[in-house]
Amino acid sequence: MVIHRARTALLVGVIGTATALAGAATIAAAQAAQPPVNAAAQQASAGDRPPSAVEDFAYPNAAKLLKEKGIKLVRGDGHIVLSECVDANILVRTTSTSADNFKYCFKATGKKGFLTLEVPEVFSVDSKGPAFQATVTSEGKKKTVHVNEGASKPVGTGDISPGSSGKPAVLVELRVNG
């Protein structure tokens, strides 16, 4: 019985030693196979680096849309997008463009969303769907108007209500808060 235990202990020791030696040999071979690192290779130029994975919310193709449509789209979360008027549920009426019968069309694709933009000479914002908020600036003052579902709100030169300036306005933000 004692001999049997001694043989088992010896066998376990031999297997353990062989496993440890095999692991050490594998590590040594992997380290030897690595190419030498040189300092120039470590310093990749900015053009070689992959783009950042951090979302900056910049509107895609903004420069192209400014050139083609005359509208400055700055940033958003993707839930309010420039759209064809047939699919739109937010209309921005302006005197500064003759495209699409003096309006820019947007589609809110979610219950919440925002879009920062610059649309000059806006006189009305209309909802063909969800309620939303439109922020305009006029004469250095910022004003937010609430547009109910299916309603229209005059702003800037379109706003002839008492106390309003009736001066040209620039639309600077659209926001849907579901």
C-alpha positions in Angstrom: 0.0 0.0 0.0 2.9 2.4 0.9 4.6 1.5 -2.4 1.4 2.2 -4.3 1.1 5.7 -2.7 4.7 6.5 -3.4 4.3 5.5 -7.1 1.2 7.7 -7.4 3.0 10.7 -5.8 6.0 10.2 -8.0 3.8 9.9 -11.1 1.8 13.1 -10.2 5.1 14.9 -9.6 6.5 13.9 -13.0 3.3 15.0 -14.8 3.3 18.3 -12.9 6.9 19.0 -13.8 6.4 18.1 -17.5 3.4 20.4 -17.7 5.3 23.3 -16.1 8.2 22.8 -18.5 5.9 22.7 -21.5 4.2 25.9 -20.4 7.6 27.6 -19.9 8.7 26.5 -23.3 5.5 27.8 -25.0 6.0 31.2 -23.3 9.6 31.4 -24.3 8.8 30.5 -28.0 6.0 33.1 -28.1 8.4 35.8 -26.8 11.1 34.8 -29.2 8.7 35.0 -32.2 7.7 38.6 -31.5 9.3 41.1 -33.9 11.5 43.8 -32.4 9.6 47.0 -31.5 11.1 50.1 -32.8 10.2 53.6 -31.6 9.2 54.9 -35.0 6.6 52.1 -35.4 5.1 53.0 -32.1 4.4 56.6 -33.1 1.7 56.3 -35.8 0.7 59.5 -37.5 -2.7 60.9 -36.9 -3.8 59.8 -40.4 -2.9 56.2 -39.6 -5.1 56.1 -36.5 -8.7 54.8 -36.7 -11.4 57.3 -36.1 -12.6 57.9 -32.5 -15.5 55.8 -31.3 -16.9 58.7 -29.4 -20.1 60.1 -31.0 -19.9 63.8 -31.7 -23.5 64.0 -33.1 -22.3 66.0 -36.1 -24.9 65.9 -38.9 -23.8 63.7 -41.7 -23.0 65.4 -45.1 -23.7 68.8 -43.5 -21.3 70.7 -45.9 -22.9 69.1 -48.9 -26.4 69.9 -47.7 -25.4 73.5 -47.0 -24.1 73.8 -50.6 -27.1 72.0 -52.3 -30.0 73.1 -50.2 -28.8 76.3 -48.4 -29.5 74.9 -44.9 -26.9 74.5 -42.2 -27.4 71.3 -40.2 -25.1 71.3 -37.2 -25.7 68.3 -35.0 -28.4 66.0 -33.7 -29.1 62.6 -32.2 -30.5 61.2 -35.4 -34.1 61.3 -34.4 -34.9 64.4 -36.4 -33.6 64.3 -39.9 -34.0 66.4 -43.1 -36.5 64.6 -45.3 -38.5 64.7 -48.4 -41.7 66.8 -47.8 -44.0 63.9 -48.7 -42.6 61.9 -45.7 -42.1 64.9 -43.3 -43.9 65.6 -40.1 -42.2 68.9 -39.3 -42.3 71.8 -41.7 -40.2 74.9 -41.5 -41.5 77.7 -43.7 -39.0 80.4 -44.7 -38.7 83.3 -47.1 -35.0 82.6 -47.8 -35.4 79.7 -50.2 -37.8 78.7 -53.0 -37.0 75.0 -52.7 -40.1 72.9 -51.9 -42.4 75.9 -51.9 -40.4 77.9 -49.4 -40.1 75.2 -46.8 -37.7 72.7 -45.3 -39.1 69.4 -44.3 -38.0 67.2 -41.4 -39.0 63.8 -40.0 -39.0 63.0 -36.3 -38.3 59.3 -36.2 -38.6 58.8 -32.4 -40.5 60.1 -29.4 -37.5 62.1 -28.3 -34.9 63.9 -30.5 -33.1 67.1 -31.2 -31.5 68.8 -34.2 -29.3 72.0 -34.0 -29.4 73.9 -37.3 -29.5 77.4 -38.8 -32.4 78.3 -41.0 -32.7 82.0 -41.7 -35.9 84.0 -42.3 -38.3 81.5 -40.8 -41.9 82.7 -40.5 -43.7 79.5 -39.5 -43.1 76.1 -38.0 -45.7 73.4 -38.6 -46.4 70.0 -37.2 -47.9 67.2 -39.3 -47.2 64.7 -36.6 -45.7 65.0 -33.1 -45.7 68.1 -30.9 -42.3 69.7 -30.8 -40.3 72.8 -29.7 -38.6 75.2 -32.0 -36.0 77.7 -30.8 -35.5 80.8 -32.8 -33.3 83.8 -32.4 -34.2 87.3 -33.5 -32.3 90.5 -32.8 -30.0 88.7 -30.4 -32.8 87.2 -28.3 -33.6 83.5 -28.1 -37.2 82.3 -28.0 -38.6 78.8 -27.7 -42.1 78.1 -29.1 -44.2 75.0 -28.5 -46.0 73.5 -31.5 -48.8 71.2 -30.7 -49.5 68.0 -32.7 -50.9 69.0 -36.0 -50.6 72.7 -35.3 -48.7 75.6 -36.8 -46.9 78.5 -35.0 -45.9 81.8 -36.6 -42.4 83.0 -35.7 -40.2 86.0 -36.8 -41.9 88.0 -39.6 -44.9 85.7 -39.4 -45.6 86.5 -35.8 -47.9 89.5 -35.8 -49.2 89.0 -32.2 -49.0 91.9 -29.8 -45.6 92.2 -28.2 -43.7 90.3 -30.9 -41.0 92.1 -32.9 -42.1 90.8 -36.3 -38.4 90.8 -37.2 -36.7 88.0 -39.2 -35.9 85.0 -37.1 -33.3 82.2 -37.5 -34.4 78.7 -36.4 -31.6 77.2 -34.3 -33.1 74.1 -32.8 -35.9 71.5 -33.2 -36.7 69.3 -30.2 -39.2 66.4 -29.8 -39.9 65.4 -26.2 -42.5 62.6 -26.8 
